[in-house]
Amino acid sequence: MAARNWSSDLGARPPAYLGDETTAAGFRLAGLEVHAPEPDQLLPTFRELLESTDLLLLGVNAARGLPAAEVNAAVASGRPLVVVVPDVHGATPMRDLRERLHRELGVDL
C-alpha cells in the first residue's frame, strides 16, 4: 500500500466545522467553513459535509446528537478525516480524555 501524502490530500476541499454557534465563530475566524444547524438539520448537514470536505471538525455536542454508528463509521473511514473536538465552553467533557492521557502519556491532570 502506498503512503498517503495527507498534507496535499487535505488541501483539495476546504475544512469545515459542525457544531455550536459560539465555537463556530472561532473556527470561522480561522478560515473554516462553519455550520451550526438546528437539531432537525444536524444529521442531513453531517451527511452533506462528509461528501464535501476533506477535514471535518465535529463539535462534541453535535457528535452526541448524531447516531453513534454513523459518527463511528465516519471517524473510522478516515475519508474525510473526521475529528471530534470539545466545545468552547467545555460544557461536555471529552469522554475518557483524562484517563487516556494518563494511560498513554503518563500525564495526570
MODELLER restraints for C-alpha pairs under 7 A, 6 or more apart:
rsr = mdl.restraints
at = mdl.atoms
rsr.add(forms.Gaussian(group=physical.xy_distance, feature=features.Distance(at['CA:10:A'], at['CA:54:A']), mean=5.42, stdev=0.5))
rsr.add(forms.Gaussian(group=physical.xy_distance, feature=features.Distance(at['CA:10:A'], at['CA:55:A']), mean=6.65, stdev=0.5))
rsr.add(forms.Gaussian(group=physical.xy_distance, feature=features.Distance(at['CA:13:A'], at['CA:53:A']), mean=5.19, stdev=0.5))
rsr.add(forms.Gaussian(group=physical.xy_distance, feature=features.Distance(at['CA:13:A'], at['CA:54:A']), mean=5.56, stdev=0.5))
rsr.add(forms.Gaussian(group=physical.xy_distance, feature=features.Distance(at['CA:14:A'], at['CA:53:A']), mean=5.81, stdev=0.5))
rsr.add(forms.Gaussian(group=physical.xy_distance, feature=features.Distance(at['CA:14:A'], at['CA:54:A']), mean=6.79, stdev=0.5))
rsr.add(forms.Gaussian(group=physical.xy_distance, feature=features.Distance(at['CA:15:A'], at['CA:32:A']), mean=5.69, stdev=0.5))
rsr.add(forms.Gaussian(group=physical.xy_distance, feature=features.Distance(at['CA:15:A'], at['CA:33:A']), mean=6.43, stdev=0.5))
rsr.add(forms.Gaussian(group=physical.xy_distance, feature=features.Distance(at['CA:15:A'], at['CA:53:A']), mean=5.76, stdev=0.5))
rsr.add(forms.Gaussian(group=physical.xy_distance, feature=features.Distance(at['CA:15:A'], at['CA:54:A']), mean=6.16, stdev=0.5))
rsr.add(forms.Gaussian(group=physical.xy_distance, feature=features.Distance(at['CA:15:A'], at['CA:55:A']), mean=4.69, stdev=0.5))
rsr.add(forms.Gaussian(group=physical.xy_distance, feature=features.Distance(at['CA:15:A'], at['CA:56:A']), mean=5.93, stdev=0.5))
rsr.add(forms.Gaussian(group=physical.xy_distance, feature=features.Distance(at['CA:16:A'], at['CA:32:A']), mean=5.32, stdev=0.5))
rsr.add(forms.Gaussian(group=physical.xy_distance, feature=features.Distance(at['CA:16:A'], at['CA:33:A']), mean=4.59, stdev=0.5))
rsr.add(forms.Gaussian(group=physical.xy_distance, feature=features.Distance(at['CA:16:A'], at['CA:34:A']), mean=5.55, stdev=0.5))
rsr.add(forms.Gaussian(group=physical.xy_distance, feature=features.Distance(at['CA:16:A'], at['CA:53:A']), mean=6.64, stdev=0.5))
rsr.add(forms.Gaussian(group=physical.xy_distance, feature=features.Distance(at['CA:16:A'], at['CA:55:A']), mean=6.36, stdev=0.5))
rsr.add(forms.Gaussian(group=physical.xy_distance, feature=features.Distance(at['CA:16:A'], at['CA:56:A']), mean=5.01, stdev=0.5))
rsr.add(forms.Gaussian(group=physical.xy_distance, feature=features.Distance(at['CA:16:A'], at['CA:57:A']), mean=6.14, stdev=0.5))
rsr.add(forms.Gaussian(group=physical.xy_distance, feature=features.Distance(at['CA:17:A'], at['CA:24:A']), mean=6.67, stdev=0.5))
rsr.add(forms.Gaussian(group=physical.xy_distance, feature=features.Distance(at['CA:17:A'], at['CA:27:A']), mean=6.95, stdev=0.5))
rsr.add(forms.Gaussian(group=physical.xy_distance, feature=features.Distance(at['CA:17:A'], at['CA:32:A']), mean=6.71, stdev=0.5))
rsr.add(forms.Gaussian(group=physical.xy_distance, feature=features.Distance(at['CA:17:A'], at['CA:33:A']), mean=6.34, stdev=0.5))
rsr.add(forms.Gaussian(group=physical.xy_distance, feature=features.Distance(at['CA:17:A'], at['CA:34:A']), mean=4.74, stdev=0.5))
rsr.add(forms.Gaussian(group=physical.xy_distance, feature=features.Distance(at['CA:17:A'], at['CA:35:A']), mean=6.12, stdev=0.5))
rsr.add(forms.Gaussian(group=physical.xy_distance, feature=features.Distance(at['CA:17:A'], at['CA:56:A']), mean=5.77, stdev=0.5))
rsr.add(forms.Gaussian(group=physical.xy_distance, feature=features.Distance(at['CA:17:A'], at['CA:57:A']), mean=4.60, stdev=0.5))
rsr.add(forms.Gaussian(group=physical.xy_distance, feature=features.Distance(at['CA:17:A'], at['CA:58:A']), mean=5.85, stdev=0.5))
rsr.add(forms.Gaussian(group=physical.xy_distance, feature=features.Distance(at['CA:18:A'], at['CA:34:A']), mean=6.08, stdev=0.5))
rsr.add(forms.Gaussian(group=physical.xy_distance, feature=features.Distance(at['CA:18:A'], at['CA:35:A']), mean=4.85, stdev=0.5))
rsr.add(forms.Gaussian(group=physical.xy_distance, feature=features.Distance(at['CA:18:A'], at['CA:36:A']), mean=5.95, stdev=0.5))
rsr.add(forms.Gaussian(group=physical.xy_distance, feature=features.Distance(at['CA:18:A'], at['CA:57:A']), mean=6.33, stdev=0.5))
rsr.add(forms.Gaussian(group=physical.xy_distance, feature=features.Distance(at['CA:18:A'], at['CA:58:A']), mean=5.00, stdev=0.5))
rsr.add(forms.Gaussian(group=physical.xy_distance, feature=features.Distance(at['CA:18:A'], at['CA:59:A']), mean=6.04, stdev=0.5))
rsr.add(forms.Gaussian(group=physical.xy_distance, feature=features.Distance(at['CA:19:A'], at['CA:35:A']), mean=6.48, stdev=0.5))
rsr.add(forms.Gaussian(group=physical.xy_distance, feature=features.Distance(at['CA:19:A'], at['CA:36:A']), mean=5.15, stdev=0.5))
rsr.add(forms.Gaussian(group=physical.xy_distance, feature=features.Distance(at['CA:19:A'], at['CA:58:A']), mean=6.14, stdev=0.5))
rsr.add(forms.Gaussian(group=physical.xy_distance, feature=features.Distance(at['CA:19:A'], at['CA:59:A']), mean=4.60, stdev=0.5))
rsr.add(forms.Gaussian(group=physical.xy_distance, feature=features.Distance(at['CA:19:A'], at['CA:61:A']), mean=6.91, stdev=0.5))
rsr.add(forms.Gaussian(group=physical.xy_distance, feature=features.Distance(at['CA:19:A'], at['CA:62:A']), mean=5.16, stdev=0.5))
rsr.add(forms.Gaussian(group=physical.xy_distance, feature=features.Distance(at['CA:20:A'], at['CA:36:A']), mean=5.30, stdev=0.5))
rsr.add(forms.Gaussian(group=physical.xy_distance, feature=features.Distance(at['CA:21:A'], at['CA:36:A']), mean=5.38, stdev=0.5))
rsr.add(forms.Gaussian(group=physical.xy_distance, feature=features.Distance(at['CA:23:A'], at['CA:87:A']), mean=6.07, stdev=0.5))
rsr.add(forms.Gaussian(group=physical.xy_distance, feature=features.Distance(at['CA:23:A'], at['CA:88:A']), mean=5.27, stdev=0.5))
rsr.add(forms.Gaussian(group=physical.xy_distance, feature=features.Distance(at['CA:24:A'], at['CA:34:A']), mean=5.74, stdev=0.5))
rsr.add(forms.Gaussian(group=physical.xy_distance, feature=features.Distance(at['CA:24:A'], at['CA:36:A']), mean=6.95, stdev=0.5))
rsr.add(forms.Gaussian(group=physical.xy_distance, feature=features.Distance(at['CA:27:A'], at['CA:34:A']), mean=6.92, stdev=0.5))
rsr.add(forms.Gaussian(group=physical.xy_distance, feature=features.Distance(at['CA:28:A'], at['CA:34:A']), mean=6.07, stdev=0.5))
rsr.add(forms.Gaussian(group=physical.xy_distance, feature=features.Distance(at['CA:43:A'], at['CA:66:A']), mean=6.22, stdev=0.5))
rsr.add(forms.Gaussian(group=physical.xy_distance, feature=features.Distance(at['CA:50:A'], at['CA:80:A']), mean=6.30, stdev=0.5))
rsr.add(forms.Gaussian(group=physical.xy_distance, feature=features.Distance(at['CA:53:A'], at['CA:80:A']), mean=6.52, stdev=0.5))
rsr.add(forms.Gaussian(group=physical.xy_distance, feature=features.Distance(at['CA:54:A'], at['CA:79:A']), mean=6.84, stdev=0.5))
rsr.add(forms.Gaussian(group=physical.xy_distance, feature=features.Distance(at['CA:54:A'], at['CA:80:A']), mean=4.53, stdev=0.5))
rsr.add(forms.Gaussian(group=physical.xy_distance, feature=features.Distance(at['CA:54:A'], at['CA:81:A']), mean=6.07, stdev=0.5))
rsr.add(forms.Gaussian(group=physical.xy_distance, feature=features.Distance(at['CA:55:A'], at['CA:80:A']), mean=5.59, stdev=0.5))
rsr.add(forms.Gaussian(group=physical.xy_distance, feature=features.Distance(at['CA:55:A'], at['CA:81:A']), mean=4.82, stdev=0.5))
rsr.add(forms.Gaussian(group=physical.xy_distance, feature=features.Distance(at['CA:55:A'], at['CA:82:A']), mean=5.99, stdev=0.5))
rsr.add(forms.Gaussian(group=physical.xy_distance, feature=features.Distance(at['CA:56:A'], at['CA:80:A']), mean=6.94, stdev=0.5))
rsr.add(forms.Gaussian(group=physical.xy_distance, feature=features.Distance(at['CA:56:A'], at['CA:81:A']), mean=6.20, stdev=0.5))
rsr.add(forms.Gaussian(group=physical.xy_distance, feature=features.Distance(at['CA:56:A'], at['CA:82:A']), mean=4.77, stdev=0.5))
rsr.add(forms.Gaussian(group=physical.xy_distance, feature=features.Distance(at['CA:56:A'], at['CA:83:A']), mean=6.31, stdev=0.5))
rsr.add(forms.Gaussian(group=physical.xy_distance, feature=features.Distance(at['CA:57:A'], at['CA:82:A']), mean=5.98, stdev=0.5))
rsr.add(forms.Gaussian(group=physical.xy_distance, feature=features.Distance(at['CA:57:A'], at['CA:83:A']), mean=4.98, stdev=0.5))
rsr.add(forms.Gaussian(group=physical.xy_distance, feature=features.Distance(at['CA:57:A'], at['CA:84:A']), mean=5.93, stdev=0.5))
rsr.add(forms.Gaussian(group=physical.xy_distance, feature=features.Distance(at['CA:57:A'], at['CA:85:A']), mean=6.42, stdev=0.5))
rsr.add(forms.Gaussian(group=physical.xy_distance, feature=features.Distance(at['CA:58:A'], at['CA:82:A']), mean=6.89, stdev=0.5))
rsr.add(forms.Gaussian(group=physical.xy_distance, feature=features.Distance(at['CA:58:A'], at['CA:83:A']), mean=5.93, stdev=0.5))
rsr.add(forms.Gaussian(group=physical.xy_distance, feature=features.Distance(at['CA:58:A'], at['CA:84:A']), mean=4.65, stdev=0.5))
rsr.add(forms.Gaussian(group=physical.xy_distance, feature=features.Distance(at['CA:58:A'], at['CA:85:A']), mean=5.91, stdev=0.5))
rsr.add(forms.Gaussian(group=physical.xy_distance, feature=features.Distance(at['CA:59:A'], at['CA:84:A']), mean=5.70, stdev=0.5))
rsr.add(forms.Gaussian(group=physical.xy_distance, feature=features.Distance(at['CA:59:A'], at['CA:85:A']), mean=5.01, stdev=0.5))
rsr.add(forms.Gaussian(group=physical.xy_distance, feature=features.Distance(at['CA:59:A'], at['CA:86:A']), mean=5.86, stdev=0.5))
rsr.add(forms.Gaussian(group=physical.xy_distance, feature=features.Distance(at['CA:59:A'], at['CA:87:A']), mean=5.94, stdev=0.5))
rsr.add(forms.Gaussian(group=physical.xy_distance, feature=features.Distance(at['CA:60:A'], at['CA:84:A']), mean=5.71, stdev=0.5))
rsr.add(forms.Gaussian(group=physical.xy_distance, feature=features.Distance(at['CA:60:A'], at['CA:85:A']), mean=5.63, stdev=0.5))
rsr.add(forms.Gaussian(group=physical.xy_distance, feature=features.Distance(at['CA:60:A'], at['CA:86:A']), mean=5.31, stdev=0.5))
rsr.add(forms.Gaussian(group=physical.xy_distance, feature=features.Distance(at['CA:60:A'], at['CA:87:A']), mean=6.42, stdev=0.5))
rsr.add(forms.Gaussian(group=physical.xy_distance, feature=features.Distance(at['CA:61:A'], at['CA:92:A']), mean=6.79, stdev=0.5))
rsr.add(forms.Gaussian(group=physical.xy_distance, feature=features.Distance(at['CA:63:A'], at['CA:71:A']), mean=6.72, stdev=0.5))
rsr.add(forms.Gaussian(group=physical.xy_distance, feature=features.Distance(at['CA:74:A'], at['CA:82:A']), mean=6.55, stdev=0.5))
rsr.add(forms.Gaussian(group=physical.xy_distance, feature=features.Distance(at['CA:75:A'], at['CA:81:A']), mean=6.79, stdev=0.5))
rsr.add(forms.Gaussian(group=physical.xy_distance, feature=features.Distance(at['CA:75:A'], at['CA:82:A']), mean=5.13, stdev=0.5))
rsr.add(forms.Gaussian(group=physical.xy_distance, feature=features.Distance(at['CA:75:A'], at['CA:83:A']), mean=6.99, stdev=0.5))
rsr.add(forms.Gaussian(group=physical.xy_distance, feature=features.Distance(at['CA:86:A'], at['CA:94:A']), mean=6.37, stdev=0.5))
rsr.add(forms.Gaussian(group=physical.xy_distance, feature=features.Distance(at['CA:98:A'], at['CA:109:A']), mean=6.57, stdev=0.5))
rsr.add(forms.Gaussian(group=physical.xy_distance, feature=features.Distance(at['CA:101:A'], at['CA:107:A']), mean=5.70, stdev=0.5))
rsr.add(forms.Gaussian(group=physical.xy_distance, feature=features.Distance(at['CA:102:A'], at['CA:108:A']), mean=5.34, stdev=0.5))
